[in-house]
Amino acid sequence: MDIVQLRNFVTTSELLHFARSAERLGITQSALSRSIQRLEKELGFRLFSRANKWDVQLTIAGEVYRKEALRLLHDLEHARQLALTAEHGDAGKLVIGTISSMLGQGAFIDAIAELRRKSPLAVLEIVDSTSGELLKLLEAHKVDLAFLRLSADFADDRLICRKLFMDKLMLVVPKDHRLAAAKRIRVADLAQENFILVPGEVSAVFRNYVLDFCRIRGSFNPRIVQEVSNNYTALRLVAAKCGITLVSSAYRGTFAEHVTYLELDDFQPELAMFALYPGNRPIPLADKFIREFRLKYDMRERSDVSGSGDPACPAGDLPEC
């Protein structure tokens, strides 16, 4: 039994005339008769009673089978339409892994809302994790798309890597800190401060970047008094006057009643944000989400006269790592 036999049967059961049915199906009458006979043989019962070549009627079994055949054809067409929709990135499930600073990007939230509006059949799942863990989740196929920071020497032929934008970092100090009201802050001014940073196993890229620019731009090794697993904890400890930290500008305003966000005058620290996904299996929904993010990010950049780091890459020109 195959889908062609089912369609031949349903058409014949509707017209109850082999010649007209064969004409609609675009086959010969003898081919239609053979198709119905093969189907009846496979089923083990007759579908039609034929008093003569003009008087064709469905048997009782044929009536029951027609209802089920119609349902089956409908389900097959529905499955085809769903698959076609998924092929164009309008359906299916997309598991997005991201570091927490990406969640603070307004364009990320805008892209989720827009994708849900345009593709209501799509299911999105968000996994908040660290850059190191996200690489493991990608390798284990537990996430389909990851937004993270990568080291300059990162290379993996199994993954497609796209640079999205340069994420500006900001200095965060307690509200009453001596630098909070300073007119000009240089990297060297941080030499005697207590730093709160993530450990290398959480984000080696972020930690090493901060250590390097302190050494190169400020000629000092930062004194790290506290290691934390995430930036929210770092901000809370800054609010508690345990030290200072650096975070993505996406956090600006968080705990604003207790901390002050500052920019350095002699150097603008920033780290690239990347999108990473498997290269061995197409994920149209992932491509669609990245395009939506780029569009929303560019719109926000154009509307923000103060800017946010380097200009973003145009939506149609996403450079590889």
N, C-alpha and C positions, 0 to 999 in steps of 0.2 A: 504494500500500500504506500502511495506517495501523494504529495500535494496535488499533482496533476490529476490523478484519479479522483481525488476528493472534489476538485473543481469541476471535473467532467460530470460527476454524479450530481452535484448541487445544481448545476445549470440544467441538466436533463430533468431533475426533480421539479424544477421551477416551470419549465416549458411543457413537460410531458409530451415531447415530440422529438424523436431522434434527429430528423432532418434539420429542423430549425435549431436544435441545440448544437448540432455539428457546425452549422453555418455561423452561429454566434461565437463558437469556440475557435473557428478557423481551421477545422480538421475535417476529414472525410467522415461520412456516416459509418462506414465500415470500421474506421479507426476508433470512433466513439463506442460502437457496439463491443469491440474487442476490449476496450478499456473497462467498460462496465462489467463485462463477463469475467475479466481477471479479478476485479474487485470483489464481485460476488463469490468467486471461488475462494479467495483469500479469507473472506468473512465467514463463509460457510452457510450463507442463506441468501435468498433472492431479494433484490431490492425493488424490482419492478415486476408487475404481472403484465403480460403482453397477449391480449386476446387477438390482436392483429397489429400490423405495423402502424396503424393510426391510433388505435385505442391502447394507450400506455398509462398504467396507474401504479402508484407506489403501493408496495405491500405494507402490512402493519409494521413489520420489522424495518422496512424502508422509511416509513414515517418517523419512527424513533431515531433511526440512524441519521436522517436528514437534519434533525434538530442538533444532534451532537456534532455533525460535520460542519454545520454553520458556525457553531460555537468555536470549534477548533480552528477553522479558517480565520475567524475574527481574532482569536488569540494569536495566531501566527502573524497576522498583519499588524496587530498591536505590538508584538515583539519586534517586528521589522522596523516599525516607526520609532520605537524606543531606542533601538540600536542605531538607527540613522540620526536620531537626535543626539545621542551620545557621541557619535562620530563628529558632529559639528560643535561639540562642547556645550550642549544645552541640557544634558542629563547625566546621571551617574553620580558617584560619590567621589569627592576630592578631600583627602586628608592633608591639611596644611600644617607643617611644623614651623614654628617661628620662635626667635628669641624675643624676650619681653619688650625690648625697645621698639621692635617693629609694630607691636600691638598698640604702641602709643602714637604711631603715625596716623594722622587723620585720613590719609589717602588709603591706608589699609582697611579701615572700617568702611570708608566710602565704597571701596571695591567690593567688599562683601555684600553690602546693601544693593549695589548695582547688579551684581551677578545674580542675587536672589530675585531681583525684579525682572531681569531679562530671561533667566533660566529657572523658573519656579520648580522644575523637576529635579534640579541639581541639589545634592545633599553635601553640605560643607561641614567638616569637622576640624577644629583648631586644636593643635597640640602645642602648649607653651613649654619650651625646653631651652637647653643651652646649645651653643654651636657644636661642641664636641658630641653631645648626645644626639643631635639632629643628624649628624653624619652616620652614626650607628643606626638610627631609625630608617634612614634612606637605604642603607645597605641591607637591612632586614626587611625592606618593603613594607614598613609600618607607616610610613608617610609617603605621599606622592610628590610633594613639593615642599621645599624648605627655604626659609628666608633667614640668612645667617651671615656671620663674618667669617672670612677665610684668610689664611696666611698667604703671603705673596708667592710661595712655592707650591701651593696646592695644585695637584693634577690628578685627575681620575678619568680615564677614557670612557668609563661606564656612565658618567654623569655629564649633563649639559649645564653649563654655568653661565649665568647672565649677570653682569654688573648693573645694578638698578640706580643707585645714587650715592653720593658722599654724605655720610651722616656726621653732622657737626657735634663735637663734644663740648660740654660746658662744665666749668668749675662750680662746685656747690660747697658753700660754707654756711655755718650757723648764722642766724639773723644778726647777732651782735658781734660777729667776728671782725677783727681789725681790717680785713680786706673787703668787707661787705660794702663799705662806703668809699673805698679807694677810687681815685679818678683814673688811675692807670695801674694795671697789674701785669707783671712780667713773669715768665716761667720761673726765673731765679728767685722771685719773691716767695715761692712755695718751698724753698729748701728746708726750712725749719718746721714745716707743718707735719702733722700726723695724718697719714693717708689711710683711707678705707677702700680696699679693692677686692675684686673677685680673685680667687686663686687660679693658678694656671690650668688646673684640670677642668674648671668651669668655663673659662674663656681665655685660652693662652694668647689669642690674637689681641684681645683688648688689653690684657695685663701687660704683655710685652711692649705693646705700642706706647702705653703710658710710661713705662720704665725707660724706654728708649728716648722719648722726647724730653723727659726730665734730664736725662744724662747729656743729651746732645744740645738741647736748647737752654738748659738751666745749669749745666755742669754740676749736678748733684744726683745722688741715688736717693730716691724717695724712701722715707721712713714709714714702713707699713706696720700699723699697730693693730689692725683688725682685718681679717679676711671674711668675706660674706658670700653667700651663694647666689644672691641676686641684687639688683640695683635698688629695689624697694627697701630692702633691709639696710643697704648702705645709706640711703636717704634718711631713714629713721634714726640711724646712729649719728649722722651729721646733725639732725635736729636735736639729738640728745647731747650735742657738743663733744662727741667722742673723736672728732677729726674732720677732715675734708675729703671730698671724692670728686670724680669726674663721671658724668653720665651723658647719654645721648640727649640732644636738645629736645627730643620727643617728650622727655620727662618734665620739661620746664613748666613750672606752676604747681607741681606735686609738692605737697606739704609747704606751700608758699608762705604760710604764716610763721614757719619756723626756720626756713632756710632761704638763702639768696643764691640765685643763678647768675654767674658772671662769665664774661668772655676775657680771654687773655689778649693783651695788646701787641705782643711781639711774635705771637704764633697762634695759628688757628688749628687746633687738633681736630682731625676728622678721620673716619674710617669708612671704607666702602661697604655697602650692603649688597649682598648677592642673592639671586634666586638660583636654586639648584634642584634638578630633577633628573630621573633616569633617562638615558639616551637610547636604551634598547627597546622601549615600548612607548608608543605615542600616547600622550595624555591630553586630548584636545581641551578638556576642562581646565587643566593647568595653564595651557597657553592662553586661554581666554581670560583667566584670572590675572595673569601677569599683564596682559594688555590693558585690562580694566584698571589695574593698579597704576600703570604708567600714565594712563590718561588722567586719572584723578590726581596723581602726584604733580604732573605738569600743570594742571589747572590751578592747583594750590600754589605752585611756584610763581605762576604768572600773576596771581592775585595778591601775593605777599611781597610788597615793595622792599621789605628788608631782606628777602631771600633766605636761604637755608643751606649754607655751604656752596659747593660748586653747582653750576646748572645741571639739571638732570639730563640723562640721555634721552633724546627724542623717542617717542613711543615706538616708532618703526625701526629704530637703530639701537638695538640692545647689544653692546659689545660682549664678547666672550671673555672669560677670565684670562 
